[in-house]
């Protein structure tokens, strides 16, 4: 697992790069605020029901949550399931909002 900062991620998004963003928060958190990631809550990953993500096994996947804790767990679990390039957004949406939402 690698990490990516909010600044690095924003720069890549601003440059128009197509990224595989996975939001591992709960539905309500995603509905309140998100940065365009696909909602795939941590409990779903924990249940190993990852068929919709299988095509991303050899691509970069960036996981995020509220603070970076759940997304760290998600990255580690995905790696255990054969994903080869996982990234965790350091500080999660709290960090993102602090830096970019006024």
Rosetta constraint file for C-alpha pairs under 8 A:
AtomPair CA 1 CA 75 HARMONIC 6.36 0.50
AtomPair CA 1 CA 76 HARMONIC 6.77 0.50
AtomPair CA 1 CA 79 HARMONIC 7.48 0.50
AtomPair CA 1 CA 85 HARMONIC 6.86 0.50
AtomPair CA 1 CA 86 HARMONIC 5.14 0.50
AtomPair CA 1 CA 87 HARMONIC 5.64 0.50
AtomPair CA 1 CA 88 HARMONIC 7.17 0.50
AtomPair CA 2 CA 85 HARMONIC 7.72 0.50
AtomPair CA 2 CA 86 HARMONIC 6.24 0.50
AtomPair CA 2 CA 87 HARMONIC 4.64 0.50
AtomPair CA 2 CA 88 HARMONIC 6.32 0.50
AtomPair CA 3 CA 87 HARMONIC 4.95 0.50
AtomPair CA 3 CA 88 HARMONIC 4.66 0.50
AtomPair CA 3 CA 89 HARMONIC 5.97 0.50
AtomPair CA 3 CA 90 HARMONIC 6.31 0.50
AtomPair CA 4 CA 8 HARMONIC 6.25 0.50
AtomPair CA 4 CA 9 HARMONIC 6.55 0.50
AtomPair CA 4 CA 87 HARMONIC 6.30 0.50
AtomPair CA 4 CA 88 HARMONIC 6.01 0.50
AtomPair CA 4 CA 89 HARMONIC 5.05 0.50
AtomPair CA 4 CA 90 HARMONIC 6.06 0.50
AtomPair CA 5 CA 9 HARMONIC 6.22 0.50
AtomPair CA 5 CA 89 HARMONIC 5.81 0.50
AtomPair CA 5 CA 90 HARMONIC 5.35 0.50
AtomPair CA 5 CA 91 HARMONIC 7.77 0.50
AtomPair CA 6 CA 10 HARMONIC 6.02 0.50
AtomPair CA 6 CA 89 HARMONIC 6.61 0.50
AtomPair CA 6 CA 90 HARMONIC 6.90 0.50
AtomPair CA 6 CA 91 HARMONIC 7.70 0.50
AtomPair CA 6 CA 92 HARMONIC 7.74 0.50
AtomPair CA 6 CA 95 HARMONIC 6.77 0.50
AtomPair CA 6 CA 96 HARMONIC 5.63 0.50
AtomPair CA 6 CA 99 HARMONIC 7.81 0.50
AtomPair CA 7 CA 11 HARMONIC 6.12 0.50
AtomPair CA 8 CA 12 HARMONIC 6.37 0.50
AtomPair CA 9 CA 13 HARMONIC 6.20 0.50
AtomPair CA 9 CA 89 HARMONIC 7.92 0.50
AtomPair CA 10 CA 14 HARMONIC 5.90 0.50
AtomPair CA 11 CA 15 HARMONIC 6.11 0.50
AtomPair CA 12 CA 16 HARMONIC 6.60 0.50
AtomPair CA 12 CA 17 HARMONIC 5.60 0.50
AtomPair CA 13 CA 17 HARMONIC 5.57 0.50
AtomPair CA 13 CA 18 HARMONIC 7.48 0.50
AtomPair CA 13 CA 19 HARMONIC 7.72 0.50
AtomPair CA 19 CA 60 HARMONIC 7.64 0.50
AtomPair CA 19 CA 61 HARMONIC 7.46 0.50
AtomPair CA 19 CA 62 HARMONIC 7.60 0.50
AtomPair CA 20 CA 37 HARMONIC 7.37 0.50
AtomPair CA 20 CA 56 HARMONIC 7.96 0.50
AtomPair CA 20 CA 60 HARMONIC 6.66 0.50
AtomPair CA 20 CA 61 HARMONIC 5.04 0.50
AtomPair CA 20 CA 62 HARMONIC 6.05 0.50
AtomPair CA 21 CA 36 HARMONIC 7.29 0.50
AtomPair CA 21 CA 37 HARMONIC 4.40 0.50
AtomPair CA 21 CA 38 HARMONIC 6.11 0.50
AtomPair CA 21 CA 61 HARMONIC 6.18 0.50
AtomPair CA 21 CA 62 HARMONIC 4.90 0.50
AtomPair CA 21 CA 63 HARMONIC 5.95 0.50
AtomPair CA 21 CA 64 HARMONIC 7.58 0.50
AtomPair CA 22 CA 37 HARMONIC 5.05 0.50
AtomPair CA 22 CA 38 HARMONIC 4.95 0.50
AtomPair CA 22 CA 39 HARMONIC 6.12 0.50
AtomPair CA 22 CA 40 HARMONIC 6.26 0.50
AtomPair CA 22 CA 61 HARMONIC 7.08 0.50
AtomPair CA 22 CA 62 HARMONIC 6.04 0.50
AtomPair CA 22 CA 63 HARMONIC 4.69 0.50
AtomPair CA 22 CA 64 HARMONIC 6.36 0.50
AtomPair CA 23 CA 30 HARMONIC 7.36 0.50
AtomPair CA 23 CA 34 HARMONIC 7.97 0.50
AtomPair CA 23 CA 37 HARMONIC 5.33 0.50
AtomPair CA 23 CA 38 HARMONIC 5.68 0.50
AtomPair CA 23 CA 39 HARMONIC 4.76 0.50
AtomPair CA 23 CA 40 HARMONIC 5.78 0.50
AtomPair CA 23 CA 41 HARMONIC 6.74 0.50
AtomPair CA 23 CA 63 HARMONIC 5.95 0.50
AtomPair CA 23 CA 64 HARMONIC 5.18 0.50
AtomPair CA 23 CA 65 HARMONIC 5.94 0.50
AtomPair CA 23 CA 71 HARMONIC 7.98 0.50
AtomPair CA 24 CA 39 HARMONIC 6.25 0.50
AtomPair CA 24 CA 40 HARMONIC 5.09 0.50
AtomPair CA 24 CA 41 HARMONIC 3.98 0.50
AtomPair CA 24 CA 42 HARMONIC 4.90 0.50
AtomPair CA 24 CA 63 HARMONIC 6.79 0.50
AtomPair CA 24 CA 64 HARMONIC 6.16 0.50
AtomPair CA 24 CA 65 HARMONIC 5.50 0.50
AtomPair CA 24 CA 70 HARMONIC 6.90 0.50
AtomPair CA 24 CA 71 HARMONIC 6.25 0.50
AtomPair CA 24 CA 74 HARMONIC 7.33 0.50
AtomPair CA 25 CA 29 HARMONIC 6.13 0.50
AtomPair CA 25 CA 30 HARMONIC 6.41 0.50
AtomPair CA 25 CA 39 HARMONIC 7.32 0.50
AtomPair CA 25 CA 40 HARMONIC 7.40 0.50
AtomPair CA 25 CA 41 HARMONIC 5.10 0.50
AtomPair CA 25 CA 42 HARMONIC 6.63 0.50
AtomPair CA 25 CA 64 HARMONIC 7.72 0.50
AtomPair CA 25 CA 65 HARMONIC 5.15 0.50
AtomPair CA 25 CA 66 HARMONIC 6.88 0.50
AtomPair CA 25 CA 70 HARMONIC 7.62 0.50
AtomPair CA 26 CA 30 HARMONIC 6.38 0.50
AtomPair CA 26 CA 41 HARMONIC 5.62 0.50
AtomPair CA 26 CA 42 HARMONIC 7.94 0.50
AtomPair CA 27 CA 31 HARMONIC 6.15 0.50
AtomPair CA 27 CA 39 HARMONIC 7.32 0.50
AtomPair CA 27 CA 41 HARMONIC 7.46 0.50
AtomPair CA 28 CA 32 HARMONIC 6.24 0.50
AtomPair CA 29 CA 33 HARMONIC 6.52 0.50
AtomPair CA 29 CA 34 HARMONIC 7.98 0.50
AtomPair CA 30 CA 34 HARMONIC 5.41 0.50
AtomPair CA 30 CA 39 HARMONIC 7.01 0.50
AtomPair CA 34 CA 93 HARMONIC 7.91 0.50
AtomPair CA 40 CA 44 HARMONIC 6.63 0.50
AtomPair CA 40 CA 45 HARMONIC 7.26 0.50
AtomPair CA 41 CA 45 HARMONIC 6.80 0.50
AtomPair CA 42 CA 46 HARMONIC 6.07 0.50
AtomPair CA 42 CA 70 HARMONIC 6.74 0.50
AtomPair CA 42 CA 71 HARMONIC 7.71 0.50
AtomPair CA 42 CA 74 HARMONIC 6.24 0.50
AtomPair CA 43 CA 47 HARMONIC 6.18 0.50
AtomPair CA 44 CA 48 HARMONIC 6.66 0.50
AtomPair CA 44 CA 49 HARMONIC 5.99 0.50
AtomPair CA 44 CA 50 HARMONIC 7.60 0.50
AtomPair CA 45 CA 49 HARMONIC 6.01 0.50
AtomPair CA 45 CA 50 HARMONIC 6.22 0.50
AtomPair CA 45 CA 74 HARMONIC 6.80 0.50
AtomPair CA 45 CA 77 HARMONIC 7.46 0.50
AtomPair CA 45 CA 78 HARMONIC 7.67 0.50
AtomPair CA 46 CA 74 HARMONIC 7.82 0.50
AtomPair CA 46 CA 77 HARMONIC 7.32 0.50
AtomPair CA 50 CA 54 HARMONIC 6.33 0.50
AtomPair CA 53 CA 57 HARMONIC 7.28 0.50
AtomPair CA 56 CA 60 HARMONIC 7.30 0.50
AtomPair CA 56 CA 61 HARMONIC 7.09 0.50
AtomPair CA 56 CA 83 HARMONIC 7.44 0.50
AtomPair CA 57 CA 82 HARMONIC 6.47 0.50
AtomPair CA 57 CA 83 HARMONIC 4.29 0.50
AtomPair CA 57 CA 84 HARMONIC 6.17 0.50
AtomPair CA 57 CA 85 HARMONIC 7.67 0.50
AtomPair CA 58 CA 83 HARMONIC 6.14 0.50
AtomPair CA 58 CA 84 HARMONIC 5.44 0.50
AtomPair CA 58 CA 85 HARMONIC 6.59 0.50
AtomPair CA 59 CA 83 HARMONIC 7.92 0.50
AtomPair CA 59 CA 84 HARMONIC 7.21 0.50
AtomPair CA 59 CA 85 HARMONIC 6.11 0.50
AtomPair CA 60 CA 84 HARMONIC 7.71 0.50
AtomPair CA 60 CA 85 HARMONIC 4.78 0.50
AtomPair CA 60 CA 86 HARMONIC 5.86 0.50
AtomPair CA 60 CA 87 HARMONIC 7.27 0.50
AtomPair CA 61 CA 85 HARMONIC 6.26 0.50
AtomPair CA 61 CA 86 HARMONIC 4.89 0.50
AtomPair CA 61 CA 87 HARMONIC 6.02 0.50
AtomPair CA 62 CA 86 HARMONIC 5.98 0.50
AtomPair CA 62 CA 87 HARMONIC 4.58 0.50
AtomPair CA 62 CA 88 HARMONIC 5.78 0.50
AtomPair CA 62 CA 89 HARMONIC 6.83 0.50
AtomPair CA 63 CA 71 HARMONIC 5.30 0.50
AtomPair CA 63 CA 72 HARMONIC 7.73 0.50
AtomPair CA 63 CA 74 HARMONIC 7.14 0.50
AtomPair CA 63 CA 75 HARMONIC 6.71 0.50
AtomPair CA 63 CA 86 HARMONIC 7.41 0.50
AtomPair CA 63 CA 87 HARMONIC 6.15 0.50
AtomPair CA 63 CA 88 HARMONIC 5.14 0.50
AtomPair CA 63 CA 89 HARMONIC 6.27 0.50
AtomPair CA 64 CA 68 HARMONIC 6.25 0.50
AtomPair CA 64 CA 70 HARMONIC 7.68 0.50
AtomPair CA 64 CA 71 HARMONIC 4.97 0.50
AtomPair CA 64 CA 88 HARMONIC 6.17 0.50
AtomPair CA 64 CA 89 HARMONIC 5.25 0.50
AtomPair CA 64 CA 92 HARMONIC 5.44 0.50
AtomPair CA 64 CA 93 HARMONIC 7.29 0.50
AtomPair CA 65 CA 69 HARMONIC 7.26 0.50
AtomPair CA 65 CA 70 HARMONIC 6.05 0.50
AtomPair CA 65 CA 71 HARMONIC 5.46 0.50
AtomPair CA 65 CA 89 HARMONIC 7.91 0.50
AtomPair CA 65 CA 92 HARMONIC 5.13 0.50
AtomPair CA 65 CA 93 HARMONIC 6.22 0.50
AtomPair CA 66 CA 70 HARMONIC 7.90 0.50
AtomPair CA 66 CA 91 HARMONIC 7.45 0.50
AtomPair CA 66 CA 92 HARMONIC 4.88 0.50
AtomPair CA 66 CA 93 HARMONIC 4.74 0.50
AtomPair CA 66 CA 94 HARMONIC 5.81 0.50
AtomPair CA 67 CA 90 HARMONIC 7.48 0.50
AtomPair CA 67 CA 91 HARMONIC 4.70 0.50
AtomPair CA 67 CA 92 HARMONIC 4.27 0.50
AtomPair CA 67 CA 93 HARMONIC 6.20 0.50
AtomPair CA 67 CA 94 HARMONIC 5.78 0.50
AtomPair CA 67 CA 95 HARMONIC 7.34 0.50
AtomPair CA 68 CA 72 HARMONIC 6.02 0.50
AtomPair CA 68 CA 88 HARMONIC 6.97 0.50
AtomPair CA 68 CA 89 HARMONIC 6.27 0.50
AtomPair CA 68 CA 90 HARMONIC 5.53 0.50
AtomPair CA 68 CA 91 HARMONIC 4.96 0.50
AtomPair CA 68 CA 92 HARMONIC 4.66 0.50
AtomPair CA 69 CA 73 HARMONIC 6.57 0.50
AtomPair CA 70 CA 74 HARMONIC 6.15 0.50
AtomPair CA 71 CA 75 HARMONIC 6.07 0.50
AtomPair CA 71 CA 88 HARMONIC 6.00 0.50
AtomPair CA 71 CA 89 HARMONIC 7.46 0.50
AtomPair CA 72 CA 76 HARMONIC 6.31 0.50
AtomPair CA 72 CA 88 HARMONIC 5.86 0.50
AtomPair CA 73 CA 77 HARMONIC 6.14 0.50
AtomPair CA 74 CA 78 HARMONIC 6.03 0.50
AtomPair CA 75 CA 79 HARMONIC 6.12 0.50
AtomPair CA 75 CA 86 HARMONIC 5.63 0.50
AtomPair CA 75 CA 87 HARMONIC 6.76 0.50
AtomPair CA 75 CA 88 HARMONIC 6.66 0.50
AtomPair CA 76 CA 80 HARMONIC 6.25 0.50
AtomPair CA 77 CA 81 HARMONIC 6.33 0.50
AtomPair CA 78 CA 82 HARMONIC 6.44 0.50
AtomPair CA 78 CA 83 HARMONIC 5.41 0.50
AtomPair CA 78 CA 86 HARMONIC 7.58 0.50
AtomPair CA 79 CA 83 HARMONIC 4.55 0.50
AtomPair CA 79 CA 84 HARMONIC 6.19 0.50
AtomPair CA 79 CA 85 HARMONIC 7.81 0.50
AtomPair CA 79 CA 86 HARMONIC 7.05 0.50
AtomPair CA 90 CA 95 HARMONIC 7.59 0.50
AtomPair CA 91 CA 95 HARMONIC 4.79 0.50
AtomPair CA 91 CA 96 HARMONIC 7.43 0.50
AtomPair CA 92 CA 96 HARMONIC 6.39 0.50
AtomPair CA 93 CA 97 HARMONIC 5.89 0.50
AtomPair CA 94 CA 98 HARMONIC 6.16 0.50
AtomPair CA 95 CA 99 HARMONIC 6.23 0.50
AtomPair CA 96 CA 100 HARMONIC 5.87 0.50
AtomPair CA 96 CA 101 HARMONIC 7.32 0.50
AtomPair CA 97 CA 101 HARMONIC 4.65 0.50
AtomPair CA 97 CA 102 HARMONIC 7.61 0.50
AtomPair CA 98 CA 102 HARMONIC 7.76 0.50
